[in-house]
Amino acid sequence: MHRHLSAIPVAAALALALSLASPVARADVGFGGGVAAGKTKYTIESEIGQKWSGNANSVTLNGDVAFGNGFYVGLAHTQTSGDLEFTFQGQGDPSDPSDGLKRRDTALTFGWSAANRLNTFVGVKAAQSDIDSGIGTRFKTTGYFAGLSYPISFGSSTLALTGALGYNVGKWSDISGSGDAGTLGYSGGVRYVYAFSPRIAAGVGVKFQRYSYTFDDSAVPNVDETVQAVDLSLVFNF
């Protein structure tokens, strides 16, 4: 069996690339794990001119179980922390130039690799962003996603392309109120992988994700949420 690690869409591309770069025969069930560390640019911008934006550090841990028929199940958890610059209608606050961000993302993925090439996946996800803004700003989302990953192999190295569509339900809350909204969004990624052996590979990748929310409470402004990330990854097959 070939291994296909997938805990988040871009991680799916990483392990599919590993399996193509250095395939290895397996029993009917195999296990994998990985870690990724990098920088994430996180931006929330409201329709009334509020904007939080900044670069943060992120670490992702993931693992999966893969079966001989090409199906796999993966789980990933990401912790992100850093500082966001706050501006209102383009103007910052010199007395309080930044707000702290703490964010966590979790995704459960179910996927299938067709003939060791096209990788299709669906999954569920949840995220929570806490912004130390002085008004108790918290943004929680839950949702579903579905997508494709396609690797282009060059011997021991692989370029993997990933895209997904998702549906999120977001809940925004701060001192002025709270609101809920459901919305469609999208994400995409590109990753280069080099396989040192059938059991270990390293990669570098970029990812982009965007969702726009129209809330049901007029006290809560509608917001656009954008995540841009770059990371270095290491994957193991057991």
mmCIF file of the C-alpha atoms, coordinates in Angstrom:
data_MODEL
# 
_entry.id   MODEL 
# 
loop_
_atom_site.group_PDB 
_atom_site.id 
_atom_site.type_symbol 
_atom_site.label_atom_id 
_atom_site.label_alt_id 
_atom_site.label_comp_id 
_atom_site.label_asym_id 
_atom_site.label_entity_id 
_atom_site.label_seq_id 
_atom_site.pdbx_PDB_ins_code 
_atom_site.Cartn_x 
_atom_site.Cartn_y 
_atom_site.Cartn_z 
_atom_site.occupancy 
_atom_site.B_iso_or_equiv 
_atom_site.pdbx_formal_charge 
_atom_site.auth_seq_id 
_atom_site.auth_comp_id 
_atom_site.auth_asym_id 
_atom_site.auth_atom_id 
_atom_site.pdbx_PDB_model_num 
ATOM 1   C CA . MET A 1 1   ? 0.000   0.000  0.000   1.00 0.00 ? 1   MET A CA 1 
ATOM 2   C CA . HIS A 1 2   ? 1.124   3.578  -0.596  1.00 0.00 ? 2   HIS A CA 1 
ATOM 3   C CA . ARG A 1 3   ? 0.804   6.120  2.178   1.00 0.00 ? 3   ARG A CA 1 
ATOM 4   C CA . HIS A 1 4   ? -1.393  9.197  1.773   1.00 0.00 ? 4   HIS A CA 1 
ATOM 5   C CA . LEU A 1 5   ? -1.156  11.428 4.842   1.00 0.00 ? 5   LEU A CA 1 
ATOM 6   C CA . SER A 1 6   ? -4.014  13.922 4.948   1.00 0.00 ? 6   SER A CA 1 
ATOM 7   C CA . ALA A 1 7   ? -5.089  15.938 7.914   1.00 0.00 ? 7   ALA A CA 1 
ATOM 8   C CA . ILE A 1 8   ? -5.701  19.268 6.227   1.00 0.00 ? 8   ILE A CA 1 
ATOM 9   C CA . PRO A 1 9   ? -5.908  19.822 2.463   1.00 0.00 ? 9   PRO A CA 1 
ATOM 10  C CA . VAL A 1 10  ? -2.302  21.018 2.081   1.00 0.00 ? 10  VAL A CA 1 
ATOM 11  C CA . ALA A 1 11  ? -1.038  18.227 4.321   1.00 0.00 ? 11  ALA A CA 1 
ATOM 12  C CA . ALA A 1 12  ? -2.894  15.829 2.043   1.00 0.00 ? 12  ALA A CA 1 
ATOM 13  C CA . ALA A 1 13  ? -0.816  17.098 -0.845  1.00 0.00 ? 13  ALA A CA 1 
ATOM 14  C CA . LEU A 1 14  ? 2.386   16.645 1.158   1.00 0.00 ? 14  LEU A CA 1 
ATOM 15  C CA . ALA A 1 15  ? 1.879   12.982 1.909   1.00 0.00 ? 15  ALA A CA 1 
ATOM 16  C CA . LEU A 1 16  ? 0.453   12.125 -1.479  1.00 0.00 ? 16  LEU A CA 1 
ATOM 17  C CA . ALA A 1 17  ? 3.632   13.622 -2.890  1.00 0.00 ? 17  ALA A CA 1 
ATOM 18  C CA . LEU A 1 18  ? 5.674   11.463 -0.516  1.00 0.00 ? 18  LEU A CA 1 
ATOM 19  C CA . SER A 1 19  ? 3.943   8.302  -1.696  1.00 0.00 ? 19  SER A CA 1 
ATOM 20  C CA . LEU A 1 20  ? 4.646   9.165  -5.341  1.00 0.00 ? 20  LEU A CA 1 
ATOM 21  C CA . ALA A 1 21  ? 8.230   10.264 -4.807  1.00 0.00 ? 21  ALA A CA 1 
ATOM 22  C CA . SER A 1 22  ? 9.258   7.057  -3.031  1.00 0.00 ? 22  SER A CA 1 
ATOM 23  C CA . PRO A 1 23  ? 6.524   4.424  -2.997  1.00 0.00 ? 23  PRO A CA 1 
ATOM 24  C CA . VAL A 1 24  ? 6.739   1.527  -0.592  1.00 0.00 ? 24  VAL A CA 1 
ATOM 25  C CA . ALA A 1 25  ? 4.603   -1.570 -0.209  1.00 0.00 ? 25  ALA A CA 1 
ATOM 26  C CA . ARG A 1 26  ? 2.525   -1.700 2.978   1.00 0.00 ? 26  ARG A CA 1 
ATOM 27  C CA . ALA A 1 27  ? 0.115   -3.913 4.834   1.00 0.00 ? 27  ALA A CA 1 
ATOM 28  C CA . ASP A 1 28  ? -3.595  -3.178 4.584   1.00 0.00 ? 28  ASP A CA 1 
ATOM 29  C CA . VAL A 1 29  ? -3.390  -0.456 7.236   1.00 0.00 ? 29  VAL A CA 1 
ATOM 30  C CA . GLY A 1 30  ? -0.627  2.130  7.675   1.00 0.00 ? 30  GLY A CA 1 
ATOM 31  C CA . PHE A 1 31  ? 0.015   5.106  9.927   1.00 0.00 ? 31  PHE A CA 1 
ATOM 32  C CA . GLY A 1 32  ? 1.641   8.466  9.359   1.00 0.00 ? 32  GLY A CA 1 
ATOM 33  C CA . GLY A 1 33  ? 2.433   11.663 11.195  1.00 0.00 ? 33  GLY A CA 1 
ATOM 34  C CA . GLY A 1 34  ? 3.861   15.066 10.497  1.00 0.00 ? 34  GLY A CA 1 
ATOM 35  C CA . VAL A 1 35  ? 4.729   18.508 11.811  1.00 0.00 ? 35  VAL A CA 1 
ATOM 36  C CA . ALA A 1 36  ? 4.751   21.894 10.079  1.00 0.00 ? 36  ALA A CA 1 
ATOM 37  C CA . ALA A 1 37  ? 5.988   25.266 11.340  1.00 0.00 ? 37  ALA A CA 1 
ATOM 38  C CA . GLY A 1 38  ? 5.739   28.616 9.618   1.00 0.00 ? 38  GLY A CA 1 
ATOM 39  C CA . LYS A 1 39  ? 4.367   32.121 9.346   1.00 0.00 ? 39  LYS A CA 1 
ATOM 40  C CA . THR A 1 40  ? 0.703   33.023 8.936   1.00 0.00 ? 40  THR A CA 1 
ATOM 41  C CA . LYS A 1 41  ? -0.663  36.393 7.842   1.00 0.00 ? 41  LYS A CA 1 
ATOM 42  C CA . TYR A 1 42  ? -4.092  36.733 9.404   1.00 0.00 ? 42  TYR A CA 1 
ATOM 43  C CA . THR A 1 43  ? -6.486  39.518 8.372   1.00 0.00 ? 43  THR A CA 1 
ATOM 44  C CA . ILE A 1 44  ? -10.013 40.415 9.469   1.00 0.00 ? 44  ILE A CA 1 
ATOM 45  C CA . GLU A 1 45  ? -11.566 43.471 7.830   1.00 0.00 ? 45  GLU A CA 1 
ATOM 46  C CA . SER A 1 46  ? -15.061 44.814 8.494   1.00 0.00 ? 46  SER A CA 1 
ATOM 47  C CA . GLU A 1 47  ? -17.380 46.795 6.268   1.00 0.00 ? 47  GLU A CA 1 
ATOM 48  C CA . ILE A 1 48  ? -17.189 49.840 8.596   1.00 0.00 ? 48  ILE A CA 1 
ATOM 49  C CA . GLY A 1 49  ? -13.407 50.129 8.271   1.00 0.00 ? 49  GLY A CA 1 
ATOM 50  C CA . GLN A 1 50  ? -12.112 48.067 11.182  1.00 0.00 ? 50  GLN A CA 1 
ATOM 51  C CA . LYS A 1 51  ? -9.080  45.975 10.255  1.00 0.00 ? 51  LYS A CA 1 
ATOM 52  C CA . TRP A 1 52  ? -6.810  43.612 12.159  1.00 0.00 ? 52  TRP A CA 1 
ATOM 53  C CA . SER A 1 53  ? -3.811  42.334 10.225  1.00 0.00 ? 53  SER A CA 1 
ATOM 54  C CA . GLY A 1 54  ? -0.423  40.899 11.079  1.00 0.00 ? 54  GLY A CA 1 
ATOM 55  C CA . ASN A 1 55  ? 2.034   38.037 10.878  1.00 0.00 ? 55  ASN A CA 1 
ATOM 56  C CA . ALA A 1 56  ? 1.896   35.227 13.438  1.00 0.00 ? 56  ALA A CA 1 
ATOM 57  C CA . ASN A 1 57  ? 3.785   32.021 14.176  1.00 0.00 ? 57  ASN A CA 1 
ATOM 58  C CA . SER A 1 58  ? 1.991   28.715 13.571  1.00 0.00 ? 58  SER A CA 1 
ATOM 59  C CA . VAL A 1 59  ? 2.674   25.058 14.357  1.00 0.00 ? 59  VAL A CA 1 
ATOM 60  C CA . THR A 1 60  ? 0.642   22.140 12.965  1.00 0.00 ? 60  THR A CA 1 
ATOM 61  C CA . LEU A 1 61  ? 0.633   18.543 14.169  1.00 0.00 ? 61  LEU A CA 1 
ATOM 62  C CA . ASN A 1 62  ? -1.146  15.900 12.100  1.00 0.00 ? 62  ASN A CA 1 
ATOM 63  C CA . GLY A 1 63  ? -1.604  12.172 11.812  1.00 0.00 ? 63  GLY A CA 1 
ATOM 64  C CA . ASP A 1 64  ? -3.518  9.690  9.705   1.00 0.00 ? 64  ASP A CA 1 
ATOM 65  C CA . VAL A 1 65  ? -4.576  6.118  9.153   1.00 0.00 ? 65  VAL A CA 1 
ATOM 66  C CA . ALA A 1 66  ? -4.461  4.887  5.538   1.00 0.00 ? 66  ALA A CA 1 
ATOM 67  C CA . PHE A 1 67  ? -6.033  1.738  4.114   1.00 0.00 ? 67  PHE A CA 1 
ATOM 68  C CA . GLY A 1 68  ? -4.969  -0.496 1.235   1.00 0.00 ? 68  GLY A CA 1 
ATOM 69  C CA . ASN A 1 69  ? -7.922  0.517  -0.946  1.00 0.00 ? 69  ASN A CA 1 
ATOM 70  C CA . GLY A 1 70  ? -6.731  4.138  -1.112  1.00 0.00 ? 70  GLY A CA 1 
ATOM 71  C CA . PHE A 1 71  ? -8.988  5.538  1.624   1.00 0.00 ? 71  PHE A CA 1 
ATOM 72  C CA . TYR A 1 72  ? -7.550  7.451  4.559   1.00 0.00 ? 72  TYR A CA 1 
ATOM 73  C CA . VAL A 1 73  ? -8.619  9.411  7.635   1.00 0.00 ? 73  VAL A CA 1 
ATOM 74  C CA . GLY A 1 74  ? -6.533  12.317 8.926   1.00 0.00 ? 74  GLY A CA 1 
ATOM 75  C CA . LEU A 1 75  ? -6.588  14.716 11.866  1.00 0.00 ? 75  LEU A CA 1 
ATOM 76  C CA . ALA A 1 76  ? -4.695  18.012 12.167  1.00 0.00 ? 76  ALA A CA 1 
ATOM 77  C CA . HIS A 1 77  ? -4.426  20.703 14.818  1.00 0.00 ? 77  HIS A CA 1 
ATOM 78  C CA . THR A 1 78  ? -2.802  24.133 14.333  1.00 0.00 ? 78  THR A CA 1 
ATOM 79  C CA . GLN A 1 79  ? -1.870  26.692 16.994  1.00 0.00 ? 79  GLN A CA 1 
ATOM 80  C CA . THR A 1 80  ? -1.236  30.276 15.850  1.00 0.00 ? 80  THR A CA 1 
ATOM 81  C CA . SER A 1 81  ? -0.140  33.242 17.943  1.00 0.00 ? 81  SER A CA 1 
ATOM 82  C CA . GLY A 1 82  ? 1.204   36.714 17.259  1.00 0.00 ? 82  GLY A CA 1 
ATOM 83  C CA . ASP A 1 83  ? 0.342   40.408 17.144  1.00 0.00 ? 83  ASP A CA 1 
ATOM 84  C CA . LEU A 1 84  ? -2.166  42.135 14.873  1.00 0.00 ? 84  LEU A CA 1 
ATOM 85  C CA . GLU A 1 85  ? -2.090  45.794 13.935  1.00 0.00 ? 85  GLU A CA 1 
ATOM 86  C CA . PHE A 1 86  ? -5.503  47.437 14.363  1.00 0.00 ? 86  PHE A CA 1 
ATOM 87  C CA . THR A 1 87  ? -6.631  50.291 12.147  1.00 0.00 ? 87  THR A CA 1 
ATOM 88  C CA . PHE A 1 88  ? -9.967  52.057 11.768  1.00 0.00 ? 88  PHE A CA 1 
ATOM 89  C CA . GLN A 1 89  ? -10.686 53.537 8.350   1.00 0.00 ? 89  GLN A CA 1 
ATOM 90  C CA . GLY A 1 90  ? -6.967  53.404 7.642   1.00 0.00 ? 90  GLY A CA 1 
ATOM 91  C CA . GLN A 1 91  ? -5.867  55.110 10.869  1.00 0.00 ? 91  GLN A CA 1 
ATOM 92  C CA . GLY A 1 92  ? -3.994  53.329 13.661  1.00 0.00 ? 92  GLY A CA 1 
ATOM 93  C CA . ASP A 1 93  ? -3.938  54.019 17.406  1.00 0.00 ? 93  ASP A CA 1 
ATOM 94  C CA . PRO A 1 94  ? -0.434  55.255 18.421  1.00 0.00 ? 94  PRO A CA 1 
ATOM 95  C CA . SER A 1 95  ? -1.144  54.506 22.109  1.00 0.00 ? 95  SER A CA 1 
ATOM 96  C CA . ASP A 1 96  ? -2.110  50.878 21.388  1.00 0.00 ? 96  ASP A CA 1 
ATOM 97  C CA . PRO A 1 97  ? -0.510  49.848 18.074  1.00 0.00 ? 97  PRO A CA 1 
ATOM 98  C CA . SER A 1 98  ? -1.152  46.080 18.241  1.00 0.00 ? 98  SER A CA 1 
ATOM 99  C CA . ASP A 1 99  ? -3.557  43.466 19.600  1.00 0.00 ? 99  ASP A CA 1 
ATOM 100 C CA . GLY A 1 100 ? -2.537  39.912 20.455  1.00 0.00 ? 100 GLY A CA 1 
ATOM 101 C CA . LEU A 1 101 ? -3.912  36.972 18.472  1.00 0.00 ? 101 LEU A CA 1 
ATOM 102 C CA . LYS A 1 102 ? -4.379  33.413 19.664  1.00 0.00 ? 102 LYS A CA 1 
ATOM 103 C CA . ARG A 1 103 ? -5.968  31.045 17.158  1.00 0.00 ? 103 ARG A CA 1 
ATOM 104 C CA . ARG A 1 104 ? -6.492  27.319 16.931  1.00 0.00 ? 104 ARG A CA 1 
ATOM 105 C CA . ASP A 1 105 ? -7.704  25.241 13.988  1.00 0.00 ? 105 ASP A CA 1 
ATOM 106 C CA . THR A 1 106 ? -8.733  21.575 13.927  1.00 0.00 ? 106 THR A CA 1 
ATOM 107 C CA . ALA A 1 107 ? -9.662  19.546 10.837  1.00 0.00 ? 107 ALA A CA 1 
ATOM 108 C CA . LEU A 1 108 ? -10.820 15.960 10.331  1.00 0.00 ? 108 LEU A CA 1 
ATOM 109 C CA . THR A 1 109 ? -10.350 14.730 6.756   1.00 0.00 ? 109 THR A CA 1 
ATOM 110 C CA . PHE A 1 110 ? -11.693 11.696 4.881   1.00 0.00 ? 110 PHE A CA 1 
ATOM 111 C CA . GLY A 1 111 ? -10.052 11.071 1.517   1.00 0.00 ? 111 GLY A CA 1 
ATOM 112 C CA . TRP A 1 112 ? -9.379  8.732  -1.342  1.00 0.00 ? 112 TRP A CA 1 
ATOM 113 C CA . SER A 1 113 ? -6.466  8.549  -3.756  1.00 0.00 ? 113 SER A CA 1 
ATOM 114 C CA . ALA A 1 114 ? -7.391  7.340  -7.250  1.00 0.00 ? 114 ALA A CA 1 
ATOM 115 C CA . ALA A 1 115 ? -4.639  5.228  -8.827  1.00 0.00 ? 115 ALA A CA 1 
ATOM 116 C CA . ASN A 1 116 ? -2.044  7.101  -6.751  1.00 0.00 ? 116 ASN A CA 1 
ATOM 117 C CA . ARG A 1 117 ? -2.773  10.316 -8.601  1.00 0.00 ? 117 ARG A CA 1 
ATOM 118 C CA . LEU A 1 118 ? -5.810  12.512 -8.077  1.00 0.00 ? 118 LEU A CA 1 
ATOM 119 C CA . ASN A 1 119 ? -6.557  12.834 -4.373  1.00 0.00 ? 119 ASN A CA 1 
ATOM 120 C CA . THR A 1 120 ? -10.152 13.735 -3.410  1.00 0.00 ? 120 THR A CA 1 
ATOM 121 C CA . PHE A 1 121 ? -11.122 14.634 0.147   1.00 0.00 ? 121 PHE A CA 1 
ATOM 122 C CA . VAL A 1 122 ? -13.947 15.930 2.331   1.00 0.00 ? 122 VAL A CA 1 
ATOM 123 C CA . GLY A 1 123 ? -13.894 16.933 5.963   1.00 0.00 ? 123 GLY A CA 1 
ATOM 124 C CA . VAL A 1 124 ? -15.090 18.971 8.908   1.00 0.00 ? 124 VAL A CA 1 
ATOM 125 C CA . LYS A 1 125 ? -13.237 21.795 10.613  1.00 0.00 ? 125 LYS A CA 1 
ATOM 126 C CA . ALA A 1 126 ? -13.427 24.205 13.525  1.00 0.00 ? 126 ALA A CA 1 
ATOM 127 C CA . ALA A 1 127 ? -11.463 27.332 14.410  1.00 0.00 ? 127 ALA A CA 1 
ATOM 128 C CA . GLN A 1 128 ? -11.388 29.953 17.136  1.00 0.00 ? 128 GLN A CA 1 
ATOM 129 C CA . SER A 1 129 ? -9.609  33.324 17.031  1.00 0.00 ? 129 SER A CA 1 
ATOM 130 C CA . ASP A 1 130 ? -9.225  35.352 20.242  1.00 0.00 ? 130 ASP A CA 1 
ATOM 131 C CA . ILE A 1 131 ? -8.062  38.931 19.719  1.00 0.00 ? 131 ILE A CA 1 
ATOM 132 C CA . ASP A 1 132 ? -6.794  40.860 22.751  1.00 0.00 ? 132 ASP A CA 1 
ATOM 133 C CA . SER A 1 133 ? -8.533  44.048 21.680  1.00 0.00 ? 133 SER A CA 1 
ATOM 134 C CA . GLY A 1 134 ? -9.832  45.194 25.064  1.00 0.00 ? 134 GLY A CA 1 
ATOM 135 C CA . ILE A 1 135 ? -13.454 44.514 24.020  1.00 0.00 ? 135 ILE A CA 1 
ATOM 136 C CA . GLY A 1 136 ? -13.448 40.707 24.262  1.00 0.00 ? 136 GLY A CA 1 
ATOM 137 C CA . THR A 1 137 ? -13.237 39.982 20.530  1.00 0.00 ? 137 THR A CA 1 
ATOM 138 C CA . ARG A 1 138 ? -13.727 36.289 19.679  1.00 0.00 ? 138 ARG A CA 1 
ATOM 139 C CA . PHE A 1 139 ? -14.460 34.705 16.302  1.00 0.00 ? 139 PHE A CA 1 
ATOM 140 C CA . LYS A 1 140 ? -15.456 31.017 16.148  1.00 0.00 ? 140 LYS A CA 1 
ATOM 141 C CA . THR A 1 141 ? -16.161 29.032 12.991  1.00 0.00 ? 141 THR A CA 1 
ATOM 142 C CA . THR A 1 142 ? -17.265 25.493 12.195  1.00 0.00 ? 142 THR A CA 1 
ATOM 143 C CA . GLY A 1 143 ? -17.766 24.054 8.759   1.00 0.00 ? 143 GLY A CA 1 
ATOM 144 C CA . TYR A 1 144 ? -17.247 21.529 5.994   1.00 0.00 ? 144 TYR A CA 1 
ATOM 145 C CA . PHE A 1 145 ? -14.897 21.350 3.045   1.00 0.00 ? 145 PHE A CA 1 
ATOM 146 C CA . ALA A 1 146 ? -14.271 19.288 -0.092  1.00 0.00 ? 146 ALA A CA 1 
ATOM 147 C CA . GLY A 1 147 ? -11.408 19.426 -2.522  1.00 0.00 ? 147 GLY A CA 1 
ATOM 148 C CA . LEU A 1 148 ? -8.807  17.907 -4.813  1.00 0.00 ? 148 LEU A CA 1 
ATOM 149 C CA . SER A 1 149 ? -5.049  17.491 -4.643  1.00 0.00 ? 149 SER A CA 1 
ATOM 150 C CA . TYR A 1 150 ? -2.909  16.662 -7.679  1.00 0.00 ? 150 TYR A CA 1 
ATOM 151 C CA . PRO A 1 151 ? 0.836   15.921 -7.528  1.00 0.00 ? 151 PRO A CA 1 
ATOM 152 C CA . ILE A 1 152 ? 3.342   16.301 -10.352 1.00 0.00 ? 152 ILE A CA 1 
ATOM 153 C CA . SER A 1 153 ? 6.262   13.976 -9.699  1.00 0.00 ? 153 SER A CA 1 
ATOM 154 C CA . PHE A 1 154 ? 9.930   14.589 -10.624 1.00 0.00 ? 154 PHE A CA 1 
ATOM 155 C CA . GLY A 1 155 ? 11.761  11.517 -9.354  1.00 0.00 ? 155 GLY A CA 1 
ATOM 156 C CA . SER A 1 156 ? 12.332  12.004 -5.612  1.00 0.00 ? 156 SER A CA 1 
ATOM 157 C CA . SER A 1 157 ? 10.662  15.421 -5.605  1.00 0.00 ? 157 SER A CA 1 
ATOM 158 C CA . THR A 1 158 ? 7.049   16.409 -6.198  1.00 0.00 ? 158 THR A CA 1 
ATOM 159 C CA . LEU A 1 159 ? 5.029   19.570 -6.759  1.00 0.00 ? 159 LEU A CA 1 
ATOM 160 C CA . ALA A 1 160 ? 1.541   19.194 -5.262  1.00 0.00 ? 160 ALA A CA 1 
ATOM 161 C CA . LEU A 1 161 ? -1.419  21.450 -6.098  1.00 0.00 ? 161 LEU A CA 1 
ATOM 162 C CA . THR A 1 162 ? -4.435  21.592 -3.779  1.00 0.00 ? 162 THR A CA 1 
ATOM 163 C CA . GLY A 1 163 ? -7.781  23.389 -3.920  1.00 0.00 ? 163 GLY A CA 1 
ATOM 164 C CA . ALA A 1 164 ? -10.921 23.210 -1.769  1.00 0.00 ? 164 ALA A CA 1 
ATOM 165 C CA . LEU A 1 165 ? -14.338 24.796 -1.350  1.00 0.00 ? 165 LEU A CA 1 
ATOM 166 C CA . GLY A 1 166 ? -15.944 25.090 2.055   1.00 0.00 ? 166 GLY A CA 1 
ATOM 167 C CA . TYR A 1 167 ? -19.013 26.185 3.972   1.00 0.00 ? 167 TYR A CA 1 
ATOM 168 C CA . ASN A 1 168 ? -18.481 27.873 7.336   1.00 0.00 ? 168 ASN A CA 1 
ATOM 169 C CA . VAL A 1 169 ? -20.795 29.049 10.091  1.00 0.00 ? 169 VAL A CA 1 
ATOM 170 C CA . GLY A 1 170 ? -19.143 31.912 11.963  1.00 0.00 ? 170 GLY A CA 1 
ATOM 171 C CA . LYS A 1 171 ? -19.983 33.452 15.337  1.00 0.00 ? 171 LYS A CA 1 
ATOM 172 C CA . TRP A 1 172 ? -18.530 36.876 16.148  1.00 0.00 ? 172 TRP A CA 1 
ATOM 173 C CA . SER A 1 173 ? -18.736 38.262 19.663  1.00 0.00 ? 173 SER A CA 1 
ATOM 174 C CA . ASP A 1 174 ? -17.384 41.311 21.470  1.00 0.00 ? 174 ASP A CA 1 
ATOM 175 C CA . ILE A 1 175 ? -18.556 43.819 24.070  1.00 0.00 ? 175 ILE A CA 1 
ATOM 176 C CA . SER A 1 176 ? -21.144 45.298 21.676  1.00 0.00 ? 176 SER A CA 1 
ATOM 177 C CA . GLY A 1 177 ? -22.925 42.038 20.854  1.00 0.00 ? 177 GLY A CA 1 
ATOM 178 C CA . SER A 1 178 ? -22.713 38.840 18.864  1.00 0.00 ? 178 SER A CA 1 
ATOM 179 C CA . GLY A 1 179 ? -23.846 37.555 15.490  1.00 0.00 ? 179 GLY A CA 1 
ATOM 180 C CA . ASP A 1 180 ? -23.956 34.392 13.389  1.00 0.00 ? 180 ASP A CA 1 
ATOM 181 C CA . ALA A 1 181 ? -23.427 33.932 9.665   1.00 0.00 ? 181 ALA A CA 1 
ATOM 182 C CA . GLY A 1 182 ? -23.055 31.093 7.154   1.00 0.00 ? 182 GLY A CA 1 
ATOM 183 C CA . THR A 1 183 ? -20.934 31.526 4.061   1.00 0.00 ? 183 THR A CA 1 
ATOM 184 C CA . LEU A 1 184 ? -19.095 29.777 1.241   1.00 0.00 ? 184 LEU A CA 1 
ATOM 185 C CA . GLY A 1 185 ? -15.336 30.178 0.910   1.00 0.00 ? 185 GLY A CA 1 
ATOM 186 C CA . TYR A 1 186 ? -12.281 28.689 -0.728  1.00 0.00 ? 186 TYR A CA 1 
ATOM 187 C CA . SER A 1 187 ? -8.674  27.722 -0.115  1.00 0.00 ? 187 SER A CA 1 
ATOM 188 C CA . GLY A 1 188 ? -5.724  26.714 -2.249  1.00 0.00 ? 188 GLY A CA 1 
ATOM 189 C CA . GLY A 1 189 ? -2.137  25.666 -1.828  1.00 0.00 ? 189 GLY A CA 1 
ATOM 190 C CA . VAL A 1 190 ? 1.098   24.719 -3.585  1.00 0.00 ? 190 VAL A CA 1 
ATOM 191 C CA . ARG A 1 191 ? 3.747   22.528 -2.002  1.00 0.00 ? 191 ARG A CA 1 
ATOM 192 C CA . TYR A 1 192 ? 7.163   21.258 -3.049  1.00 0.00 ? 192 TYR A CA 1 
ATOM 193 C CA . VAL A 1 193 ? 8.273   17.980 -1.439  1.00 0.00 ? 193 VAL A CA 1 
ATOM 194 C CA . TYR A 1 194 ? 11.525  16.047 -1.404  1.00 0.00 ? 194 TYR A CA 1 
ATOM 195 C CA . ALA A 1 195 ? 11.432  12.417 -0.216  1.00 0.00 ? 195 ALA A CA 1 
ATOM 196 C CA . PHE A 1 196 ? 14.622  11.314 1.533   1.00 0.00 ? 196 PHE A CA 1 
ATOM 197 C CA . SER A 1 197 ? 13.331  7.736  1.745   1.00 0.00 ? 197 SER A CA 1 
ATOM 198 C CA . PRO A 1 198 ? 10.003  5.863  1.546   1.00 0.00 ? 198 PRO A CA 1 
ATOM 199 C CA . ARG A 1 199 ? 9.430   6.788  5.191   1.00 0.00 ? 199 ARG A CA 1 
ATOM 200 C CA . ILE A 1 200 ? 10.448  10.440 5.517   1.00 0.00 ? 200 ILE A CA 1 
ATOM 201 C CA . ALA A 1 201 ? 10.036  13.591 3.438   1.00 0.00 ? 201 ALA A CA 1 
ATOM 202 C CA . ALA A 1 202 ? 10.331  17.363 3.857   1.00 0.00 ? 202 ALA A CA 1 
ATOM 203 C CA . GLY A 1 203 ? 8.399   20.088 2.103   1.00 0.00 ? 203 GLY A CA 1 
ATOM 204 C CA . VAL A 1 204 ? 7.778   23.807 1.792   1.00 0.00 ? 204 VAL A CA 1 
ATOM 205 C CA . GLY A 1 205 ? 4.366   25.167 0.957   1.00 0.00 ? 205 GLY A CA 1 
ATOM 206 C CA . VAL A 1 206 ? 2.085   28.186 0.689   1.00 0.00 ? 206 VAL A CA 1 
ATOM 207 C CA . LYS A 1 207 ? -1.644  28.401 1.367   1.00 0.00 ? 207 LYS A CA 1 
ATOM 208 C CA . PHE A 1 208 ? -4.421  30.958 0.884   1.00 0.00 ? 208 PHE A CA 1 
ATOM 209 C CA . GLN A 1 209 ? -7.917  30.911 2.415   1.00 0.00 ? 209 GLN A CA 1 
ATOM 210 C CA . ARG A 1 210 ? -10.762 33.446 2.298   1.00 0.00 ? 210 ARG A CA 1 
ATOM 211 C CA . TYR A 1 211 ? -14.306 33.626 3.718   1.00 0.00 ? 211 TYR A CA 1 
ATOM 212 C CA . SER A 1 212 ? -16.730 36.577 3.901   1.00 0.00 ? 212 SER A CA 1 
ATOM 213 C CA . TYR A 1 213 ? -19.430 36.753 6.592   1.00 0.00 ? 213 TYR A CA 1 
ATOM 214 C CA . THR A 1 214 ? -22.708 38.711 6.668   1.00 0.00 ? 214 THR A CA 1 
ATOM 215 C CA . PHE A 1 215 ? -23.987 38.575 10.256  1.00 0.00 ? 215 PHE A CA 1 
ATOM 216 C CA . ASP A 1 216 ? -27.594 38.481 11.398  1.00 0.00 ? 216 ASP A CA 1 
ATOM 217 C CA . ASP A 1 217 ? -27.099 41.163 14.080  1.00 0.00 ? 217 ASP A CA 1 
ATOM 218 C CA . SER A 1 218 ? -26.802 44.751 12.854  1.00 0.00 ? 218 SER A CA 1 
ATOM 219 C CA . ALA A 1 219 ? -24.580 45.546 15.871  1.00 0.00 ? 219 ALA A CA 1 
ATOM 220 C CA . VAL A 1 220 ? -21.927 43.220 14.424  1.00 0.00 ? 220 VAL A CA 1 
ATOM 221 C CA . PRO A 1 221 ? -20.267 44.465 11.220  1.00 0.00 ? 221 PRO A CA 1 
ATOM 222 C CA . ASN A 1 222 ? -19.872 42.089 8.296   1.00 0.00 ? 222 ASN A CA 1 
ATOM 223 C CA . VAL A 1 223 ? -16.275 40.869 7.945   1.00 0.00 ? 223 VAL A CA 1 
ATOM 224 C CA . ASP A 1 224 ? -13.855 39.295 5.469   1.00 0.00 ? 224 ASP A CA 1 
ATOM 225 C CA . GLU A 1 225 ? -11.416 36.749 6.945   1.00 0.00 ? 225 GLU A CA 1 
ATOM 226 C CA . THR A 1 226 ? -8.194  35.955 5.050   1.00 0.00 ? 226 THR A CA 1 
ATOM 227 C CA . VAL A 1 227 ? -5.434  33.520 5.983   1.00 0.00 ? 227 VAL A CA 1 
ATOM 228 C CA . GLN A 1 228 ? -2.131  33.376 4.087   1.00 0.00 ? 228 GLN A CA 1 
ATOM 229 C CA . ALA A 1 229 ? 0.527   30.934 5.256   1.00 0.00 ? 229 ALA A CA 1 
ATOM 230 C CA . VAL A 1 230 ? 3.965   29.582 4.397   1.00 0.00 ? 230 VAL A CA 1 
ATOM 231 C CA . ASP A 1 231 ? 5.528   26.650 6.235   1.00 0.00 ? 231 ASP A CA 1 
ATOM 232 C CA . LEU A 1 232 ? 8.201   23.970 6.341   1.00 0.00 ? 232 LEU A CA 1 
ATOM 233 C CA . SER A 1 233 ? 6.945   20.432 6.861   1.00 0.00 ? 233 SER A CA 1 
ATOM 234 C CA . LEU A 1 234 ? 8.297   17.029 7.867   1.00 0.00 ? 234 LEU A CA 1 
ATOM 235 C CA . VAL A 1 235 ? 6.296   13.800 7.332   1.00 0.00 ? 235 VAL A CA 1 
ATOM 236 C CA . PHE A 1 236 ? 6.895   10.269 8.575   1.00 0.00 ? 236 PHE A CA 1 
ATOM 237 C CA . ASN A 1 237 ? 5.402   6.941  7.454   1.00 0.00 ? 237 ASN A CA 1 
ATOM 238 C CA . PHE A 1 238 ? 5.248   4.039  9.876   1.00 0.00 ? 238 PHE A CA 1 
# 
